[in-house]
Amino acid sequence: MEGPRPVVLSGPSGAGKSTLMKMLLRDYDGVFGFSVSHTTRSPRPGEVDGKDYHFSNREAMQEDIDDGTYIENAEFSGNLYGTSKSSVDEVRANGLICILDVDIQGVRNIKQTDLDPIYVSIQPPSIEILEKRLRDRNTETEESLQKRLEAARVDMELSNEPGVFDMLIVNDDLEEAYEKLQSVLIEEITKVQSTKKERCNSIMSGPRPVVISGPSGAGKSTLLKKLLKDYKGVFGFSVSHTTRDPRPGEVDGKGLFGLPMLLGAMLLPVADVLSSVSSADYHFTNREAMQEDIDKGEFIETDEFSGNLYGTSKSAVQDVRAKGLICILDVDIAGVRHIKETNLDPIYISIQPPSIEVLEERLRGRATETEEKIQSRLEEARTDMEECNEPGLFDIVIVNSDLDEAYEKLQSVLKEEMSDVILMKAFQGQTCYLISF
């Protein structure tokens, strides 16, 4: 298991664990996280599977328990409850300290694993004070209260056993108890905070760009639009340079934000990406000036189309990165090779159709191409589909046979960069909106 050491908090009901945890969450925002437990009980109204609990059945959960995939488990009121290793891993993988609130038996179970948490016991000053706290709640029947007190007596006795806990905190004064809890956790808290600051600092110069390539009809534009919809405020698009004249309404240097501009050596599929946009603005320049900058190495990639130069400058991409956004560049395979010769260091992704036959069916289904154009696209696609498998050319090749599966793969390869952007925005007090992550 990787990530910060978890924290196991134990102690009887009424000792003050929940209050101390709330104080930690209040003072150390973005440092702690909670694993989602599994249970065999039925969901209550409003509960969501995977959020409140992972709801399972007894047979499946017992099988996993027998296979050793649970850190701890117990049975209560005829239902199984437990903490799986994977649920703790998910919290730790996000760089958070996972808090586990378990009873003394759970502590003993965790001791048999390789989790290596910090063990903290929260105890009341006495059984009499604990009884008063429980009675003051006025939420227990007498029978339930007596059961809690009996369980507390056992807990208070066993918590003093040498080696069970790293720290035993007697909560007779809340502020003092909180200071002690902070003291035993401060080293791990500091590590998490430092790591987050380092990550923020490391991406202040800008997240890695993303180069997406693949033949027309493979589904790039659909996948890009889903990313933009689900991760607002995370992606940005550089403004291309061109030597063509501005069209009516176009603004020099404006560009498009919210839909990707086609930035590649092959500009023909622009309708695929910008089908719902009336115009794509550019940095408008003249051939002499643009060629001079190309010769100086100021452009990442360039191409000529219909007598005009088009290209993506290093500065245009850096403008997007400086805003803390992931710059998306949609290029053909020749553009990928050009970018490989620069120091841009993007994530290279190829989106491919399942087969040339499926691609042809998609292109014909559009009913927007002449036969000559379809054949031209298919020939280019055959070359693309062959070259995309060249070792080291792409970080991932996604075959888009199922849109949802392809989208999941695309999200997974971009997860770290998207996490960094969201973290940085939060660090700067900005907001990123996301539907799924």
Disulfide bonds with the S-S distance in Angstrom:
none
